[in-house]
Protein backbone atom coordinates (compact mmCIF):
# COMPACT_ATOMS: atom_id res chain seq x y z
CA UNK A 1 0.00 0.00 0.00
CA UNK A 2 1.18 3.49 -0.85
CA UNK A 3 -0.66 5.74 1.57
CA UNK A 4 -1.50 9.42 1.66
CA UNK A 5 -3.11 10.78 4.84
CA UNK A 6 -5.18 13.94 5.10
CA UNK A 7 -5.60 15.30 8.60
CA UNK A 8 -7.58 18.11 10.24
CA UNK A 9 -5.67 21.39 10.32
CA UNK A 10 -7.44 22.36 13.55
CA UNK A 11 -5.95 19.43 15.49
CA UNK A 12 -2.32 19.92 14.45
CA UNK A 13 -1.55 21.77 17.68
CA UNK A 14 -2.86 18.81 19.69
CA UNK A 15 -1.61 15.87 17.66
CA UNK A 16 1.73 15.17 15.99
CA UNK A 17 0.32 12.11 14.19
CA UNK A 18 1.95 9.54 16.47
CA UNK A 19 -1.17 7.37 16.68
CA UNK A 20 -1.51 7.41 12.90
CA UNK A 21 2.10 6.31 12.48
CA UNK A 22 1.74 3.63 15.16
CA UNK A 23 -1.35 2.23 13.40
CA UNK A 24 0.58 2.06 10.12
CA UNK A 25 3.60 0.39 11.75
CA UNK A 26 1.58 -2.05 13.85
CA UNK A 27 -1.10 -2.60 11.17
CA UNK A 28 -3.93 -1.81 13.53
CA UNK A 29 -7.07 0.30 13.12
CA UNK A 30 -7.84 0.87 9.46
CA UNK A 31 -4.67 -1.03 8.51
CA UNK A 32 -5.63 -4.24 10.29
CA UNK A 33 -5.34 -7.14 7.88
CA UNK A 34 -3.25 -5.19 5.38
CA UNK A 35 -0.92 -7.49 3.47
CA UNK A 36 2.56 -6.32 2.57
CA UNK A 37 4.32 -3.10 3.35
CA UNK A 38 2.67 0.26 3.92
CA UNK A 39 4.65 3.17 2.50
CA UNK A 40 3.61 6.63 3.66
CA UNK A 41 3.65 8.93 0.62
CA UNK A 42 2.50 12.05 2.45
CA UNK A 43 0.82 13.39 5.59
CA UNK A 44 -0.91 16.72 4.99
CA UNK A 45 -3.74 18.76 6.45
CA UNK A 46 -7.06 19.52 4.77
CA UNK A 47 -6.19 23.18 4.31
CA UNK A 48 -8.50 24.40 7.05
CA UNK A 49 -12.25 24.73 7.31
CA UNK A 50 -14.30 23.90 5.37
CA UNK A 51 -11.75 21.46 3.88
CA UNK A 52 -12.08 22.47 0.24
CA UNK A 53 -8.33 22.04 -0.33
CA UNK A 54 -8.52 18.36 0.63
CA UNK A 55 -9.45 17.30 -2.91
CA UNK A 56 -6.46 19.11 -4.42
CA UNK A 57 -4.19 17.67 -1.77
CA UNK A 58 -5.55 14.16 -2.37
CA UNK A 59 -4.84 14.60 -6.08
CA UNK A 60 -1.26 15.59 -5.33
CA UNK A 61 -0.79 12.57 -3.05
CA UNK A 62 -2.04 10.35 -5.89
CA UNK A 63 0.29 12.12 -8.32
CA UNK A 64 3.13 11.27 -5.92
CA UNK A 65 2.18 7.59 -6.06
CA UNK A 66 -0.49 7.04 -3.39
CA UNK A 67 -2.89 4.20 -4.18
CA UNK A 68 -4.82 4.75 -0.94
CA UNK A 69 -6.03 7.99 0.66
CA UNK A 70 -7.03 8.02 4.32
CA UNK A 71 -8.62 10.64 6.49
CA UNK A 72 -6.74 10.70 9.78
CA UNK A 73 -8.96 9.78 12.71
CA UNK A 74 -9.24 13.42 13.73
CA UNK A 75 -11.45 14.13 10.73
CA UNK A 76 -14.37 11.74 11.25
CA UNK A 77 -13.73 10.35 14.74
CA UNK A 78 -12.67 13.65 16.32
CA UNK A 79 -9.55 12.31 18.01
CA UNK A 80 -7.76 13.62 20.04
CA UNK A 81 -10.06 16.50 21.02
CA UNK A 82 -13.43 14.76 20.70
CA UNK A 83 -14.69 17.03 17.95
CA UNK A 84 -15.26 15.43 14.53
CA UNK A 85 -15.06 17.71 11.52
CA UNK A 86 -18.49 19.17 10.72
CA UNK A 87 -17.48 19.18 7.03
CA UNK A 88 -16.19 15.58 6.93
CA UNK A 89 -18.90 14.15 4.67
CA UNK A 90 -18.73 17.00 2.15
CA UNK A 91 -14.92 16.83 2.20
CA UNK A 92 -15.04 13.05 1.67
CA UNK A 93 -17.39 13.48 -1.31
CA UNK A 94 -15.03 16.02 -2.89
CA UNK A 95 -12.01 13.77 -2.33
CA UNK A 96 -13.75 10.68 -3.73
CA UNK A 97 -14.84 12.61 -6.81
CA UNK A 98 -11.27 13.85 -7.30
CA UNK A 99 -9.42 10.56 -6.83
CA UNK A 100 -11.83 8.30 -8.69
CA UNK A 101 -12.67 4.65 -8.14
CA UNK A 102 -9.18 3.26 -8.80
CA UNK A 103 -7.81 4.77 -5.56
CA UNK A 104 -8.81 3.19 -2.23
CA UNK A 105 -10.20 5.42 0.53
CA UNK A 106 -10.08 4.86 4.31
CA UNK A 107 -12.42 6.79 6.64
CA UNK A 108 -10.00 6.75 9.58
CA UNK A 109 -6.53 5.60 10.62
CA UNK A 110 -6.60 4.50 14.26
CA UNK A 111 -8.82 3.89 17.24
CA UNK A 112 -8.79 6.50 20.01
CA UNK A 113 -5.99 6.05 22.53
CA UNK A 114 -6.81 5.55 26.17
CA UNK A 115 -4.74 7.94 28.29
Number of C-alpha atoms within 10 A of each C-alpha: 17 17 22 28 26 24 28 26 16 17 18 12 7 10 16 10 15 9 20 23 15 14 17 22 13 10 18 16 18 19 18 13 9 12 9 7 11 15 14 17 18 20 18 17 21 23 18 13 16 14 22 17 16 25 22 16 22 26 18 15 25 21 11 13 17 22 18 22 26 21 27 27 27 29 29 22 21 17 21 15 12 11 13 16 18 14 14 20 13 13 22 22 11 18 23 17 11 17 22 11 9 8 13 15 20 16 17 22 28 23 15 15 8 4 3
